Amino acid sequence: MKKTPRISDSEWQVLRVLWERSPLTAGEVVEALAHTRWKPKTIKTLLNRLVSKQAVGFEQEGRGYRYFPLVAEHDCVRAESRSFLQRVYGGALLPMLANFLEHEELSPEEIAELRRLLDSKGGKP
């Protein structure tokens, strides 16, 4: 299994655009990220970084390129979650869950979903 590359916060924003719709030209990515107020050169640099990390691929189209993700969103989320858990909680899941549950407001629907997930992990129907 190919290792998921480490993705910076800025690179995440570029990848989200490509996960949502791709392949895209650099200009289309720039347009999709206009709300960030990044200069086009910055976005193109981020695209190039993602290409060098093998997180994004490209195909030549005329004189330009169309970019597409090479890594799945769920794989990146899983890798980032593990990294966060290791860095902040030493890999211990229970303290992280307890912290979030103590400090975040949850809707009844979210609580029901958590119960369903926990029950499915515990072997209950």
C-alpha positions in Angstrom: 0.0 0.0 0.0 1.3 3.4 -1.0 2.1 5.8 1.9 -0.1 8.9 2.0 2.0 12.0 1.7 2.0 14.7 4.4 -0.3 17.5 3.2 0.0 21.1 4.5 -3.1 23.1 5.4 -2.8 25.1 2.2 -2.3 22.0 0.1 -5.5 20.6 1.6 -7.5 23.5 0.2 -6.1 22.8 -3.3 -6.8 19.0 -2.9 -10.4 19.7 -1.8 -11.0 21.5 -5.0 -9.6 18.6 -7.0 -11.5 16.0 -5.0 -14.7 17.9 -5.7 -14.2 18.1 -9.4 -11.3 17.1 -11.6 -9.4 17.2 -13.8 -9.0 21.0 -13.7 -6.5 23.4 -15.3 -4.4 25.5 -13.1 -6.6 28.5 -14.0 -9.7 26.6 -12.9 -8.1 25.8 -9.6 -7.1 29.4 -9.2 -10.6 30.5 -10.0 -12.0 28.0 -7.4 -9.7 29.4 -4.8 -10.3 33.0 -5.5 -11.9 33.4 -2.0 -8.5 32.7 -0.4 -7.0 35.9 -1.9 -3.9 33.9 -2.8 -2.0 35.0 -5.9 -2.3 32.7 -8.9 1.5 32.0 -8.6 1.0 30.8 -5.0 -1.8 28.3 -6.1 0.4 27.0 -9.0 3.3 26.5 -6.5 0.9 24.5 -4.3 -0.1 22.4 -7.3 3.5 21.8 -8.1 4.3 20.7 -4.5 1.4 18.3 -4.6 2.6 16.9 -7.9 6.1 16.4 -6.5 4.6 14.7 -3.4 2.7 12.4 -5.9 -0.6 13.5 -4.4 -1.7 15.1 -7.7 -1.1 14.0 -11.2 -1.5 15.8 -14.5 -2.1 15.2 -18.1 -1.0 17.6 -20.9 -3.8 19.2 -22.8 -2.7 21.4 -25.7 -0.2 23.9 -24.2 -1.5 23.4 -20.6 -2.1 20.8 -18.1 -5.2 19.3 -16.3 -4.6 18.2 -12.7 -6.3 15.4 -10.8 -5.8 13.8 -7.4 -3.8 10.7 -7.1 -4.7 10.1 -3.4 -8.2 9.5 -2.1 -9.7 12.0 0.3 -10.6 9.2 2.8 -6.9 8.0 2.8 -5.7 11.5 3.5 -8.2 12.1 6.3 -7.3 8.7 7.9 -3.5 9.6 7.7 -4.1 13.1 9.1 -6.3 11.7 11.9 -3.6 9.2 12.9 -0.9 11.9 12.8 -3.1 14.2 15.0 -3.9 11.5 17.4 -0.2 10.5 17.7 1.1 14.1 18.0 -1.5 15.5 20.4 -2.6 12.4 22.4 0.3 10.1 22.1 -1.8 7.7 20.1 -4.4 7.3 22.8 -8.0 7.5 21.4 -10.0 7.6 24.7 -8.5 10.8 26.0 -9.1 12.5 22.6 -12.7 11.4 22.5 -13.3 12.4 26.1 -11.8 15.8 25.5 -14.1 16.4 22.5 -17.2 15.1 24.3 -16.5 17.3 27.3 -15.9 20.5 25.4 -18.1 20.3 22.3 -21.9 20.6 22.0 -23.5 17.6 20.2 -26.9 17.5 18.7 -29.2 14.6 19.6 -28.6 13.2 16.1 -24.9 13.3 16.6 -25.2 11.5 20.0 -27.4 8.8 18.4 -24.8 8.3 15.7 -22.0 8.0 18.2 -24.0 5.4 20.1 -24.7 3.5 16.9 -20.9 3.5 16.1 -19.9 2.5 19.6 -22.5 -0.3 19.6 -21.3 -1.6 16.2 -17.7 -1.6 17.6 -18.8 -3.5 20.7 -20.5 -6.3 18.8 -24.0 -5.3 19.7 -26.6 -5.2 16.9 
